[in-house]
Amino acid sequence: MPGPLRLAIAGVGRMGVIHALHAHELSEETGGCILAALADADVLRTRNFAAQFGRNIPVFASAEELAGAGVADATVIATPTAEHARHATLLIEAGHRVLLEKPLTGALETDREFAAWLDRGHPHALMLGFQRRFDAPLRYAKQLIETGVIGRVFKIYSAMEDSAPAPDGYQSGGILADMSVHNVDEILWLTGTMPTAALAIGSRLYSHRLTTCQEDFDDALLYFWFGENLVAQVQVARNHVSGYRTETIVFGQEGQIHIGHFNQKPFEINVETYGRRGRIEPLARLTFATREYTRIVPEFVDRFGPAYKAELAAFIECCRTGEPFPTTHLDGLCAQQVISAGMERMLSREMAAPVR
């Protein structure tokens, strides 16, 4: 593609703002893209936001207006999950390539319908936003796994816990579909395979009382099996009041790899590698610095900001070269299949057997 990619952002909420900021930075750093348009129902707020970039960026009131304007080649969609399939469909039909924030649609049946539509006519039109695959600490851990330094992997534990409930008005399809989709995709990416069975447990403990967001649980566990020799455990919650926590532990027959450790230092991520008798040198501990934004951002952006930016850079490069995307709708469908399987066997306090 000659010239910079004309990139639009549809949905300028808490994630759309971050994507717009990164697009502007990449435009200045590489010249490979230009922030060409923004679309959001709150036009006035979006225009005020656009003014910070120092030029007249067109603002549209809807994804429909954006699709018909002919001002962009590609769009990042960060609208509510319920609108994902509709907005992606109309923009793809308008000729855009799309980076869609997770999840695909938020439910297995609609995921399958949307994936089938993409497969039939637009198999390379959509990249799904799984930023963990672009996270430097996790990519390093994946390299360590592949070298065999901890031997055969038999268990992966992945946790993500917010310090507060989902914001007022936030639309969630459920804590597992909304949150654990990141953890599940991370595990599928690390293992390169699909599990054979899953089970979920959920509770409403605390933070659901503090928000107007209607969500099934504020604390949940997902356990899944890859045959007899590998299992995975996912823990998600909105009750970690002392700060955002995300960490992954990979257990192998010769040791373990620990990515992240909660210590109220969100800008330092440690990857620690242990053998049977202590840390494995020289791999013992590697510290990755994240980035401090000059604005207030969601707490997960403090942790994954560089990964979000690297993900967007990969999207832009694929759009410019015509290469297939590194993540697709099929990755989202696989993650949702695991979550849905767990939800089919969902246990809560009301469903649990009494202890006698």
C-alpha positions as a Markdown table, in Angstrom:
| # | Residue | x | y | z |
|---|---|---|---|---|
| 1 | Met | 0.0 | 0.0 | 0.0 |
| 2 | Pro | 1.6 | 3.3 | -1.0 |
| 3 | Gly | 1.4 | 6.0 | 1.6 |
| 4 | Pro | 0.2 | 5.7 | 5.2 |
| 5 | Leu | -2.7 | 3.5 | 6.2 |
| 6 | Arg | -5.8 | 5.7 | 6.9 |
| 7 | Leu | -6.9 | 4.3 | 10.3 |
| 8 | Ala | -10.2 | 5.0 | 12.1 |
| 9 | Ile | -11.4 | 4.2 | 15.6 |
| 10 | Ala | -15.0 | 3.3 | 16.2 |
| 11 | Gly | -16.0 | 3.6 | 19.8 |
| 12 | Val | -14.0 | 6.2 | 21.7 |
| 13 | Gly | -14.5 | 4.9 | 25.2 |
| 14 | Arg | -11.9 | 3.6 | 27.6 |
| 15 | Met | -10.2 | 1.3 | 25.1 |
| 16 | Gly | -10.9 | 3.4 | 22.0 |
| 17 | Val | -9.1 | 6.4 | 23.6 |
| 18 | Ile | -6.0 | 4.2 | 24.1 |
| 19 | His | -6.1 | 2.9 | 20.5 |
| 20 | Ala | -6.4 | 6.4 | 19.2 |
| 21 | Leu | -3.4 | 7.6 | 21.3 |
| 22 | His | -1.3 | 4.7 | 20.1 |
| 23 | Ala | -2.3 | 5.3 | 16.4 |
| 24 | His | -1.2 | 8.9 | 16.8 |
| 25 | Glu | 2.1 | 7.9 | 18.3 |
| 26 | Leu | 2.7 | 5.3 | 15.6 |
| 27 | Ser | 1.9 | 7.9 | 12.9 |
| 28 | Glu | 4.6 | 10.2 | 14.2 |
| 29 | Glu | 7.1 | 7.4 | 14.9 |
| 30 | Thr | 6.9 | 5.4 | 11.7 |
| 31 | Gly | 4.7 | 7.3 | 9.3 |
| 32 | Gly | 2.9 | 4.0 | 8.5 |
| 33 | Cys | -0.5 | 5.2 | 9.5 |
| 34 | Ile | -2.6 | 8.3 | 10.0 |
| 35 | Leu | -5.4 | 8.7 | 12.5 |
| 36 | Ala | -8.0 | 9.5 | 9.8 |
| 37 | Ala | -11.4 | 9.5 | 11.7 |
| 38 | Leu | -13.2 | 8.8 | 15.0 |
| 39 | Ala | -16.7 | 7.5 | 15.5 |
| 40 | Asp | -18.8 | 7.7 | 18.7 |
| 41 | Ala | -22.3 | 8.5 | 19.6 |
| 42 | Asp | -21.0 | 11.2 | 22.0 |
| 43 | Val | -19.8 | 13.5 | 19.2 |
| 44 | Leu | -19.0 | 16.5 | 21.4 |
| 45 | Arg | -16.9 | 14.6 | 23.8 |
| 46 | Thr | -15.1 | 12.9 | 20.9 |
| 47 | Arg | -14.4 | 16.2 | 19.2 |
| 48 | Asn | -12.9 | 17.6 | 22.4 |
| 49 | Phe | -10.8 | 14.5 | 22.6 |
| 50 | Ala | -9.7 | 14.7 | 19.0 |
| 51 | Ala | -8.6 | 18.3 | 19.5 |
| 52 | Gln | -5.5 | 17.2 | 21.4 |
| 53 | Phe | -3.9 | 15.8 | 18.3 |
| 54 | Gly | -3.5 | 19.3 | 16.8 |
| 55 | Arg | -5.4 | 18.8 | 13.5 |
| 56 | Asn | -8.9 | 18.5 | 12.2 |
| 57 | Ile | -9.8 | 14.8 | 12.6 |
| 58 | Pro | -13.3 | 14.0 | 11.2 |
| 59 | Val | -15.7 | 12.8 | 13.9 |
| 60 | Phe | -18.8 | 10.7 | 13.0 |
| 61 | Ala | -21.8 | 9.9 | 15.2 |
| 62 | Ser | -21.9 | 6.2 | 14.3 |
| 63 | Ala | -20.1 | 3.3 | 12.7 |
| 64 | Glu | -22.7 | 3.5 | 9.9 |
| 65 | Glu | -21.6 | 7.1 | 9.1 |
| 66 | Leu | -18.0 | 6.1 | 9.2 |
| 67 | Ala | -18.5 | 3.2 | 6.8 |
| 68 | Gly | -20.2 | 5.4 | 4.2 |
| 69 | Ala | -17.7 | 8.3 | 4.5 |
| 70 | Gly | -14.8 | 6.7 | 2.5 |
| 71 | Val | -12.2 | 8.4 | 4.7 |
| 72 | Ala | -10.4 | 5.2 | 6.1 |
| 73 | Asp | -8.9 | 2.0 | 4.9 |
| 74 | Ala | -9.0 | 0.2 | 8.3 |
| 75 | Thr | -10.8 | 0.5 | 11.6 |
| 76 | Val | -10.3 | -0.4 | 15.2 |
| 77 | Ile | -13.6 | -1.4 | 16.7 |
| 78 | Ala | -13.9 | -0.7 | 20.4 |
| 79 | Thr | -17.7 | -0.4 | 20.7 |
| 80 | Pro | -19.8 | -2.5 | 23.2 |
| 81 | Thr | -19.6 | -6.2 | 22.7 |
| 82 | Ala | -23.3 | -6.5 | 21.6 |
| 83 | Glu | -22.4 | -4.3 | 18.6 |
| 84 | His | -19.2 | -6.1 | 17.6 |
| 85 | Ala | -20.6 | -8.3 | 14.8 |
| 86 | Arg | -22.9 | -5.7 | 13.3 |
| 87 | His | -20.2 | -3.0 | 13.3 |
| 88 | Ala | -17.5 | -5.3 | 12.0 |
| 89 | Thr | -19.9 | -6.6 | 9.3 |
| 90 | Leu | -20.8 | -3.2 | 7.9 |
| 91 | Leu | -17.2 | -1.9 | 8.0 |
| 92 | Ile | -15.8 | -5.0 | 6.3 |
| 93 | Glu | -18.5 | -4.8 | 3.6 |
| 94 | Ala | -17.4 | -1.2 | 3.1 |
| 95 | Gly | -13.9 | -2.4 | 2.4 |
| 96 | His | -12.2 | -1.9 | 5.7 |
| 97 | Arg | -9.9 | -4.4 | 7.4 |
| 98 | Val | -10.8 | -4.5 | 11.1 |
| 99 | Leu | -9.1 | -4.8 | 14.4 |
| 100 | Leu | -11.9 | -5.9 | 16.8 |
| 101 | Glu | -11.6 | -5.7 | 20.5 |
| 102 | Lys | -12.3 | -8.9 | 22.3 |
| 103 | Pro | -14.6 | -10.8 | 22.6 |
| 104 | Leu | -15.8 | -11.7 | 19.2 |
| 105 | Thr | -19.5 | -11.5 | 20.1 |
| 106 | Gly | -19.6 | -12.7 | 23.7 |
| 107 | Ala | -21.6 | -15.9 | 23.1 |
| 108 | Leu | -20.8 | -19.1 | 21.4 |
| 109 | Glu | -23.8 | -19.3 | 19.1 |
| 110 | Thr | -23.3 | -15.8 | 17.7 |
| 111 | Asp | -19.5 | -16.4 | 17.5 |
| 112 | Arg | -20.1 | -19.4 | 15.3 |
| 113 | Glu | -22.5 | -17.5 | 13.1 |
| 114 | Phe | -20.2 | -14.5 | 12.7 |
| 115 | Ala | -17.1 | -16.8 | 12.2 |
| 116 | Ala | -19.0 | -18.7 | 9.5 |
| 117 | Trp | -19.9 | -15.4 | 7.7 |
| 118 | Leu | -16.2 | -14.3 | 7.8 |
| 119 | Asp | -15.0 | -17.7 | 6.6 |
| 120 | Arg | -17.4 | -17.7 | 3.6 |
| 121 | Gly | -16.4 | -14.3 | 2.2 |
| 122 | His | -13.9 | -12.4 | 4.3 |
| 123 | Pro | -11.5 | -14.9 | 6.0 |
| 124 | His | -8.6 | -12.3 | 6.2 |
| 125 | Ala | -10.6 | -9.2 | 7.0 |
| 126 | Leu | -10.6 | -9.3 | 10.8 |
| 127 | Met | -7.9 | -9.4 | 13.5 |
| 128 | Leu | -9.1 | -10.0 | 17.1 |
| 129 | Gly | -7.6 | -8.0 | 19.9 |
| 130 | Phe | -5.7 | -10.5 | 22.1 |
| 131 | Gln | -2.9 | -8.2 | 23.2 |
| 132 | Arg | -1.3 | -10.7 | 25.5 |
| 133 | Arg | 0.2 | -12.4 | 22.5 |
| 134 | Phe | 2.2 | -9.2 | 21.9 |
| 135 | Asp | 3.3 | -8.8 | 25.6 |
| 136 | Ala | 7.0 | -8.9 | 26.0 |
| 137 | Pro | 7.1 | -10.8 | 29.3 |
| 138 | Leu | 4.7 | -13.5 | 28.1 |
| 139 | Arg | 6.5 | -13.8 | 24.7 |
| 140 | Tyr | 9.7 | -14.4 | 26.6 |
| 141 | Ala | 8.0 | -17.0 | 28.8 |
| 142 | Lys | 6.8 | -18.8 | 25.7 |
| 143 | Gln | 10.3 | -18.8 | 24.3 |
| 144 | Leu | 11.5 | -20.4 | 27.6 |
| 145 | Ile | 8.8 | -23.0 | 27.4 |
| 146 | Glu | 9.8 | -23.9 | 23.8 |
| 147 | Thr | 13.5 | -24.3 | 24.8 |
| 148 | Gly | 12.4 | -27.0 | 27.2 |
| 149 | Val | 14.2 | -25.4 | 30.2 |
| 150 | Ile | 11.4 | -26.5 | 32.6 |
| 151 | Gly | 10.7 | -29.8 | 30.8 |
| 152 | Arg | 7.3 | -31.0 | 29.8 |
| 153 | Val | 4.6 | -28.6 | 30.9 |
| 154 | Phe | 1.8 | -30.2 | 32.9 |
| 155 | Lys | -0.1 | -27.2 | 34.4 |
| 156 | Ile | -0.7 | -23.5 | 33.6 |
| 157 | Tyr | -2.3 | -21.1 | 36.1 |
| 158 | Ser | -3.4 | -17.7 | 34.8 |
| 159 | Ala | -5.0 | -15.0 | 37.0 |
| 160 | Met | -6.5 | -11.6 | 36.3 |
| 161 | Glu | -8.2 | -9.6 | 39.1 |
| 162 | Asp | -9.5 | -6.1 | 38.9 |
| 163 | Ser | -9.3 | -3.8 | 41.9 |
| 164 | Ala | -12.8 | -2.5 | 41.3 |
| 165 | Pro | -16.1 | -3.5 | 39.6 |
| 166 | Ala | -16.8 | -2.9 | 36.0 |
| 167 | Pro | -17.7 | 0.8 | 35.5 |
| 168 | Asp | -21.3 | 2.0 | 35.8 |
| 169 | Gly | -23.1 | 1.4 | 32.5 |
| 170 | Tyr | -20.5 | -1.1 | 31.2 |
| 171 | Gln | -22.1 | -3.9 | 29.2 |
| 172 | Ser | -20.7 | -7.4 | 30.2 |
| 173 | Gly | -21.7 | -10.7 | 28.8 |
| 174 | Gly | -20.5 | -12.3 | 32.0 |
| 175 | Ile | -17.2 | -12.3 | 33.9 |
| 176 | Leu | -15.8 | -15.4 | 32.2 |
| 177 | Ala | -16.8 | -14.2 | 28.6 |
| 178 | Asp | -15.6 | -10.7 | 29.3 |
| 179 | Met | -12.5 | -11.2 | 31.4 |
| 180 | Ser | -11.2 | -14.8 | 31.2 |
| 181 | Val | -11.3 | -14.8 | 27.4 |
| 182 | His | -7.8 | -13.2 | 27.6 |
| 183 | Asn | -6.5 | -15.8 | 30.0 |
| 184 | Val | -8.0 | -18.7 | 28.0 |
| 185 | Asp | -6.5 | -17.4 | 24.7 |
| 186 | Glu | -3.1 | -16.9 | 26.5 |
| 187 | Ile | -3.2 | -20.6 | 27.6 |
| 188 | Leu | -4.3 | -21.9 | 24.1 |
| 189 | Trp | -1.5 | -19.8 | 22.6 |
| 190 | Leu | 1.1 | -21.1 | 25.1 |
| 191 | Thr | 0.1 | -24.7 | 24.6 |
| 192 | Gly | -0.9 | -24.7 | 20.9 |
| 193 | Thr | -3.8 | -27.1 | 21.5 |
| 194 | Met | -7.4 | -27.2 | 22.6 |
| 195 | Pro | -8.6 | -28.8 | 25.8 |
| 196 | Thr | -11.0 | -31.7 | 26.0 |
| 197 | Ala | -13.2 | -30.7 | 29.0 |
| 198 | Ala | -13.9 | -27.7 | 31.2 |
| 199 | Leu | -15.6 | -26.8 | 34.5 |
| 200 | Ala | -16.4 | -23.3 | 36.0 |
| 201 | Ile | -17.3 | -22.0 | 39.4 |
| 202 | Gly | -18.6 | -18.6 | 40.2 |
| 203 | Ser | -19.7 | -16.4 | 43.1 |
| 204 | Arg | -21.1 | -12.9 | 43.8 |
| 205 | Leu | -19.0 | -11.7 | 46.8 |
| 206 | Tyr | -18.5 | -7.9 | 47.0 |
| 207 | Ser | -17.9 | -5.6 | 44.0 |
| 208 | His | -21.2 | -6.3 | 42.1 |
| 209 | Arg | -22.9 | -4.2 | 44.7 |
| 210 | Leu | -20.8 | -1.1 | 43.8 |
| 211 | Thr | -21.8 | -0.7 | 40.1 |
| 212 | Thr | -24.8 | -0.5 | 37.8 |
| 213 | Cys | -23.1 | -3.0 | 35.5 |
| 214 | Gln | -25.1 | -6.2 | 35.6 |
| 215 | Glu | -22.8 | -9.2 | 35.6 |
| 216 | Asp | -23.3 | -12.8 | 36.6 |
| 217 | Phe | -20.4 | -13.1 | 39.0 |
| 218 | Asp | -17.6 | -10.9 | 40.5 |
| 219 | Asp | -15.4 | -13.9 | 41.2 |
| 220 | Ala | -14.9 | -17.0 | 39.1 |
| 221 | Leu | -12.7 | -20.0 | 38.4 |
| 222 | Leu | -12.3 | -22.0 | 35.2 |
| 223 | Tyr | -10.6 | -25.4 | 35.1 |
| 224 | Phe | -9.9 | -27.3 | 31.9 |
| 225 | Trp | -8.2 | -30.5 | 30.9 |
| 226 | Phe | -6.0 | -31.2 | 27.9 |
| 227 | Gly | -6.3 | -35.0 | 28.1 |
| 228 | Glu | -4.6 | -36.7 | 31.2 |
| 229 | Asn | -1.3 | -34.9 | 31.3 |
| 230 | Leu | -2.0 | -31.2 | 31.1 |
| 231 | Val | -4.5 | -29.0 | 32.9 |
| 232 | Ala | -5.1 | -25.2 | 33.2 |
| 233 | Gln | -6.6 | -23.0 | 35.9 |
| 234 | Val | -8.0 | -19.5 | 35.3 |
| 235 | Gln | -8.9 | -17.2 | 38.1 |
| 236 | Val | -10.7 | -13.9 | 37.4 |
| 237 | Ala | -12.3 | -11.4 | 39.8 |
| 238 | Arg | -13.3 | -7.8 | 40.3 |
| 239 | Asn | -12.5 | -7.9 | 44.0 |
| 240 | His | -8.7 | -7.4 | 44.3 |
| 241 | Val | -9.1 | -4.1 | 46.1 |
| 242 | Ser | -5.3 | -3.5 | 46.7 |
| 243 | Gly | -4.6 | -3.2 | 42.9 |
| 244 | Tyr | -4.8 | -4.8 | 39.5 |
| 245 | Arg | -3.3 | -8.3 | 39.6 |
| 246 | Thr | -2.3 | -10.4 | 36.7 |
| 247 | Glu | 0.1 | -13.3 | 36.8 |
| 248 | Thr | 0.8 | -16.6 | 35.1 |
| 249 | Ile | 2.7 | -19.7 | 36.4 |
| 250 | Val | 3.8 | -22.4 | 34.1 |
| 251 | Phe | 4.6 | -25.7 | 35.8 |
| 252 | Gly | 7.0 | -28.2 | 34.2 |
| 253 | Gln | 8.6 | -31.5 | 35.3 |
| 254 | Glu | 11.9 | -29.7 | 35.8 |
| 255 | Gly | 10.8 | -26.4 | 37.2 |
| 256 | Gln | 8.4 | -23.4 | 36.7 |
| 257 | Ile | 8.2 | -20.0 | 35.1 |
| 258 | His | 6.4 | -17.2 | 37.0 |
| 259 | Ile | 5.3 | -14.2 | 34.9 |
| 260 | Gly | 4.2 | -11.2 | 37.0 |
| 261 | His | 3.8 | -11.1 | 40.8 |
| 262 | Phe | 1.5 | -8.7 | 42.6 |
| 263 | Asn | 3.6 | -6.2 | 44.6 |
| 264 | Gln | 1.7 | -2.9 | 43.9 |
| 265 | Lys | 4.4 | -2.0 | 41.3 |
| 266 | Pro | 2.4 | -2.1 | 38.0 |
| 267 | Phe | 5.3 | -0.8 | 35.9 |
| 268 | Glu | 7.7 | -3.6 | 36.7 |
| 269 | Ile | 6.9 | -7.1 | 35.4 |
| 270 | Asn | 9.3 | -9.9 | 36.5 |
| 271 | Val | 9.7 | -13.2 | 34.7 |
| 272 | Glu | 11.3 | -15.7 | 37.2 |
| 273 | Thr | 12.5 | -19.2 | 36.2 |
| 274 | Tyr | 13.0 | -21.9 | 38.9 |
| 275 | Gly | 14.4 | -25.4 | 38.7 |
| 276 | Arg | 14.3 | -28.1 | 41.3 |
| 277 | Arg | 16.9 | -26.4 | 43.5 |
| 278 | Gly | 16.3 | -22.7 | 43.1 |
| 279 | Arg | 16.4 | -20.2 | 40.3 |
| 280 | Ile | 17.8 | -21.3 | 36.9 |
| 281 | Glu | 20.8 | -19.1 | 36.0 |
| 282 | Pro | 21.2 | -17.0 | 33.9 |
| 283 | Leu | 17.5 | -17.1 | 33.3 |
| 284 | Ala | 16.7 | -16.6 | 37.0 |
| 285 | Arg | 14.9 | -13.2 | 36.8 |
| 286 | Leu | 14.3 | -10.7 | 34.0 |
| 287 | Thr | 12.4 | -7.5 | 34.7 |
| 288 | Phe | 10.4 | -5.8 | 32.0 |
| 289 | Ala | 9.4 | -2.2 | 32.3 |
| 290 | Thr | 6.0 | -1.1 | 31.1 |
| 291 | Arg | 5.0 | 2.5 | 30.5 |
| 292 | Glu | 3.6 | 5.3 | 32.6 |
| 293 | Tyr | 1.0 | 7.3 | 30.6 |
| 294 | Thr | 0.7 | 11.0 | 31.1 |
| 295 | Arg | -3.1 | 10.6 | 31.6 |
| 296 | Ile | -5.3 | 8.5 | 33.8 |
| 297 | Val | -5.8 | 5.1 | 32.0 |
| 298 | Pro | -7.6 | 1.9 | 33.0 |
| 299 | Glu | -5.4 | -0.1 | 35.4 |
| 300 | Phe | -4.9 | -2.9 | 32.8 |
| 301 | Val | -3.4 | -0.5 | 30.4 |
| 302 | Asp | -0.7 | 0.3 | 32.9 |
| 303 | Arg | 0.2 | -3.3 | 32.7 |
| 304 | Phe | -0.4 | -4.0 | 29.0 |
| 305 | Gly | 0.1 | -0.6 | 27.3 |
| 306 | Pro | 3.2 | -1.6 | 25.3 |
| 307 | Ala | 1.4 | -4.9 | 24.2 |
| 308 | Tyr | -1.6 | -2.9 | 23.0 |
| 309 | Lys | 0.6 | -0.6 | 21.0 |
| 310 | Ala | 2.6 | -3.6 | 19.5 |
| 311 | Glu | -0.7 | -5.3 | 18.6 |
| 312 | Leu | -1.8 | -2.2 | 16.8 |
| 313 | Ala | 1.5 | -1.9 | 15.0 |
| 314 | Ala | 1.2 | -5.5 | 13.8 |
| 315 | Phe | -2.3 | -4.8 | 12.6 |
| 316 | Ile | -1.2 | -1.7 | 10.6 |
| 317 | Glu | 1.8 | -3.6 | 9.1 |
| 318 | Cys | -0.5 | -6.5 | 7.9 |
| 319 | Cys | -2.9 | -4.0 | 6.4 |
| 320 | Arg | -0.1 | -2.3 | 4.5 |
| 321 | Thr | 1.4 | -5.5 | 3.3 |
| 322 | Gly | -1.7 | -7.6 | 2.8 |
| 323 | Glu | -0.4 | -10.3 | 5.1 |
| 324 | Pro | -2.8 | -12.5 | 7.1 |
| 325 | Phe | -3.3 | -11.3 | 10.7 |
| 326 | Pro | -1.5 | -13.1 | 13.5 |
| 327 | Thr | -4.8 | -13.4 | 15.5 |
| 328 | Thr | -8.2 | -14.0 | 13.9 |
| 329 | His | -11.9 | -14.6 | 14.6 |
| 330 | Leu | -11.0 | -18.3 | 14.9 |
| 331 | Asp | -8.9 | -17.6 | 18.0 |
| 332 | Gly | -11.8 | -15.9 | 19.6 |
| 333 | Leu | -14.1 | -18.8 | 18.7 |
| 334 | Cys | -11.8 | -21.3 | 20.2 |
| 335 | Ala | -11.6 | -19.3 | 23.5 |
| 336 | Gln | -15.3 | -19.0 | 23.6 |
| 337 | Gln | -15.8 | -22.7 | 23.1 |
| 338 | Val | -13.7 | -23.4 | 26.2 |
| 339 | Ile | -15.6 | -20.8 | 28.3 |
| 340 | Ser | -18.9 | -22.1 | 27.1 |
| 341 | Ala | -18.0 | -25.6 | 27.9 |
| 342 | Gly | -17.1 | -24.5 | 31.4 |
| 343 | Met | -20.3 | -22.6 | 31.8 |
| 344 | Glu | -22.3 | -25.7 | 30.8 |
| 345 | Arg | -21.0 | -27.2 | 34.0 |
| 346 | Met | -21.1 | -24.0 | 36.0 |
| 347 | Leu | -21.3 | -24.3 | 39.8 |
| 348 | Ser | -22.4 | -21.6 | 42.2 |
| 349 | Arg | -23.3 | -21.5 | 45.9 |
| 350 | Glu | -26.9 | -22.2 | 45.0 |
| 351 | Met | -26.0 | -25.3 | 43.0 |
| 352 | Ala | -23.4 | -26.7 | 45.4 |
| 353 | Ala | -24.2 | -29.7 | 47.6 |
| 354 | Pro | -24.4 | -28.9 | 51.3 |
| 355 | Val | -21.6 | -30.1 | 53.5 |
| 356 | Arg | -23.0 | -32.7 | 56.0 |
